[in-house]
Amino acid sequence: MSATYASKTASLAAALCCSGICAVAAQSGLPLELKQTIALRGVEGRIDHLTYDPVSERLFVCALGNNTVEVIDLRRGERIHSITGLGSPQGILYIRDPNRLFVANDKGGILKIFEGKSFQPLGEVNFKDDADNIRYDDATKKVYVGFGSDGIAIINSAEGKQVGSIKLAAHPEAFELEQHGNRIFANVPNARHVAVIDREKREVITRWNTDLAFENFPMALDEADHRLFIGCRLPSKLVVLNTDAGNVVAKIDISGDCDDVFYDGKRHRVYAICGAGKIDIIEQADANTYNASAKIDTAKGARTGLFVPERDTLFVAVPHGGSQQAEIRCYQIE
């Protein structure tokens, strides 16, 4: 490290600490550098999924065990609001236009819709049970919500009304929408397959297996290379599927209790956030060749996060456990 670089790093750390942000020294040579931690004091229990507002630079965090959504101002590096009165919030989606925040709750299966600045409630959709992961199709302005024992609901984002649904064999976990096609890929772990859905027909058109790797919860899509990444917990594997044929092209060992997987197209890299206390980093040499390159220590139970490509940042949610307080860790990607 050069003297100039060291001086700049020290100056940055001092500036961040003066502003109330905790800067953390880099682990030399690793592809992720922990730049910042943001405290979530008083937040208890498991933390689920996150979403991002790129205009106001806000991060929204489903504090499932706390029955709240925590709102973080990333410019200030601090929590600025808590949305209370929720029922184990799991999935969350912020849409800039219209300025809406969608929150899917496990308890009661209610999708709650809030105005994105004031957080005033604007409406809700009752799915009766286990409203979970949420995805958005910007081309059609439709919101997709996994719910209950066997469905994905389709919501008109402007009106907040359900306009359709897709029947599955069991409860859907993570799912991904093609941007240049009509398919949805959905993990259905209790049925031990990945459902492939035609979203115009609103029906399952085929099912793919994951080659004796089960409990397939998280998912990421590399649409350019026609590859789907499935995080499995039994055993702990990253399974890579060919989205043209549905065959397994690679299986890579990962750490336990994975609940979020992200693909970094800029660096041809996969990040697997695992509740065993690791971020596993897998390098994509080509569409069929993958190498586990590093494991970054986090904390036990830290299994969800959010990759924001435009910031070159991976956020990881750390729950309260023992002396470890709840917080968001912000990793700069090298």
N, C-alpha and C positions, 0 to 999 in steps of 0.2 A: 504493500500500500504506500503510495507516495505521501510526502509530508503535506503537500497541498490538499490532497484528498482527505487525509486525516484531519486537517484543520477545518475543512468545510464540514465534515461529519460532526466534529465536536461543536461547531457553531450552530448547526442545525439542531442537535440534541439540546443545547442550552436554550435555544429559542422555543422549542416545543415545550420544555419543562416550565419555562416562564409563563407560557400561555395555558398551563394547566393540563397539558397533554403529556402522557407518559411515553417517552421514546425509549426504545429498547435496542441494545447493540445488536448488530448483525452477526449471524453465524457465518464465518468466513467460508466462501466457496460454495455455499448452498444456493439453489435457485430461488428460494424464498427468503426475504429479509423482513423480520418483524420490526415494523416502523413505529407502531402506535398501539396502545391499548386504551379502550374506552370503558369506564366502569359502569356497571348496571347495579348499583347498590340497592339492596332490598329485593332483588329479583330472585325468586326461589324456584326450584324444580327444573324440569327439562326445558330446553330451548329448541324450537323447531325452525321452520324455514324463514328466509329473509327476502326482501325486495328492495329496489333502489330507485330513487328519483334523481335522474341526471341533471335536471335544471336547478333544483334547490340543493342538490348534493345532500340528500337525506337518505338514511338507511332505516328501514322498518323491520323490526325483529319480533317474530312470534314467540313470546315467552309463555309457552304452553302450560307449564306447571304453575305459573303465576297468574294465569287467566288475563293476561294483558298483551298489548302490542306496544313495544318500546320504540320511540321515535328518536333517532340520533341525527344531530347536525354534524356532518363530517367536517365542515369548515371550522367549526368551533371545537370539534372533538369531544362532544358531550351529549348526553341525553337531554332532550328539550321537552318531551311530553310522554305520557303514558295513556293509552286508550284502555279503559277499564271495563268491567262488566261483561267480559267475554267468557266463552266456555271451552277452554283448552284449544286456543287457536293453533292451527297446524299449517295451513297454506295461506299465502299472501301474495297480492299482486297490486302494484301501483301502475296506473295508466295516466300519462301526462295529458292526453286529450280524449275524453274529458278528464278533468282533474279528479280522479277517483281512486279510492283504496278499497280493495276487496279482501275480506278476511274470512277464511273458511274455518269453522269451529267443529271440533270432534263432538262435544256434548250437544246433543239436540240436532246436530247436522245442519246448523244454520250458517248460510253465507251472509255476512253483514257487509253493507256498502256504506262508505263514509266519503264525505267531501274531503278532498286531499289537502286542504290548508287548515280549515277550521276543525276538521274531524267530526263535524256534525253528522249524525246518521241520516242517510238518504233512503234506505230501504233494506230489505232482506229477502232471501229466498230460503225456504225451509225444505231441506232434503230428509228430515226426520232423523238421520243418523250419519255420523262420521264424514262430514265434509272435509276434504283433505287437500291434495295438491291442486294447484291452479296454473293454467297456461293461457296465453293470449295469442290470437291470430290477428295481427295488425291489418292484414289485407281485407278481412271481412268484419273487423271490429267485434269479434266474438270472443267471449271468455269461456274456457272449458274448465270444469270442476269435477274432480273425482269424488264420489260419495258412496255411502252405504255399502251394501254387500255386492253390488254388481253394476255400477253405472258411472258414466261420465255425462254430466249435464252441460248444455250449451246455453249461454246467457248472452243476451244483447247488452253490450257494454254501456250504451247511452241510456237505455231505459231501465236496465237492471232487472229484466224479466227473462224467465226461462223460455227458450224457443224450441227446445228439442233435447233429446238424450240419446245415448249410445249404450246398448246392453252388452255387458261382459259376463264372463263366467264366475267372477268373484271380485272382491274389492280391488280397485286399481291403486297402485302406489305411483311412483314417478312416471311421467309420460312426456313425450316430445312430439312437436309438430314440425313436419317438413315445411320449409319456406319456399321451396321450388317444386312442390308436389302436393298431393291431396291426402297423404297418409299421416296417421298418428301411430306412434309406437308406444305401447302401454305395458308396464310391468304388472303382472297379475300373479303375485307370489303364491297365494293359496291354491291357484290352479296350476302352478308350476309351468308357466309359459309367458312369453311376450306376445300380446295381442297386436296384430296389425290391422288398423282401422282405415276405411275409406271415409273421410270426413264429409264428402258430398253425399254419399249413400247413407252415412251414419250407421255403418255396420262393420263387424269384424270380417275381414276377407281371408285371413290366414293366421296361424299361430306358430311361433318358433320356440324351440326348447333351448336350454342353456347348458346342455351337455353335463348333466348330473351336478350342476351347481345350483343350489336352491336359495330360497329367501331373497329373491331378486327385488330389492327395494329402489336404490337410486339408478339414474340413467343419464347419459349425455349422448349427443349426436354430433358426428362429423359428417355433415351432409355432402361436402365436396368430395370426400374419399369414400362415401357410401359405407360408413362404419357406425355402428351403434355400440356404446359402451355400457355394460350392465354390471352394477356392483352387487355381488352375491355374498351372503353371510354364512352359508352352509354348503361347502367350506368357504372360507374367505378368499374370493377370487374376483378379479376383473375379467369379465367375459366379453370378447369382441365379436360382434356379429356383422356379417356382410348384408347390407340392406337390399341388395339386388336379389340374392338367393336365399337369405335367411340362415346360412350355415355359420358355424363357429369357426373363426379364423385364428383365434388366439385366446389363451387363458393365462392370467398372470396372478401370482400370489400377492395378496394385499393384507393389511392389518385388519383386525376384527371390528365388527359392528359399524360397517360403513353405511352412512345415510345420505351422503351427497357426493356426486361425481360431476366434474366439469371438464370440458374439452377446451384447450387453448389452441385455437387454429393458427395464431401468429407464431407460436413456438412448437407446434405439433407435439403437444404434451397433455397428459391427463392428470388431474388432481383428484385424489380420493380422500375425503375427510372421514376419519374413522374414530369411533367412540372409544377404541382402545387407547387413544391418546396420541394418535399419529396423523400426519398428512402424508400420504404416499404419493410419490411423483413418478409417473411412468412416461418414458420418452417414446414417441412414435418414429421409428426409423423409416418405415414405409407403411402402407395400408395393412400389411400382414405381419409386421415385425415390431415388437414392443419390448422395452427393457426397463425394469424397475431401477430408477437411478438414485433415489434418496427417500429418507423418511424423516420428517420434521416432527420433533416432540411438541405436543400441545398439552392437553390435560384429559384425564379420564372423563368420559361422557361428552367430550367436545366432538360431535359427529355431524353437525350441520354448518352451513356457511353460504357464501355467495361469491362467485367469480364475476368481476366487473371488468370486461376487456378494455373499455375506454379509459379506465384508470390504471390498468396493469396492476390490479389489486385483488387479492383473495381475502375475504373476510371470513373469520371463523368464530362461531358462537361458543363460549365457554360457560358452562353452568356452575352454580355455587356447589362446592363440595369440600368439606373440611375447612382448611384455611384459605382455599381458593375461592374468591368471590366471583360472582357472575361478571362477565365482561365480553367485549368484542375485541378480537385481535385482528389487526390490519397488516397484512403481509404484502410488501412490495415484491413484484415478480421481476426477477433478473433475466 
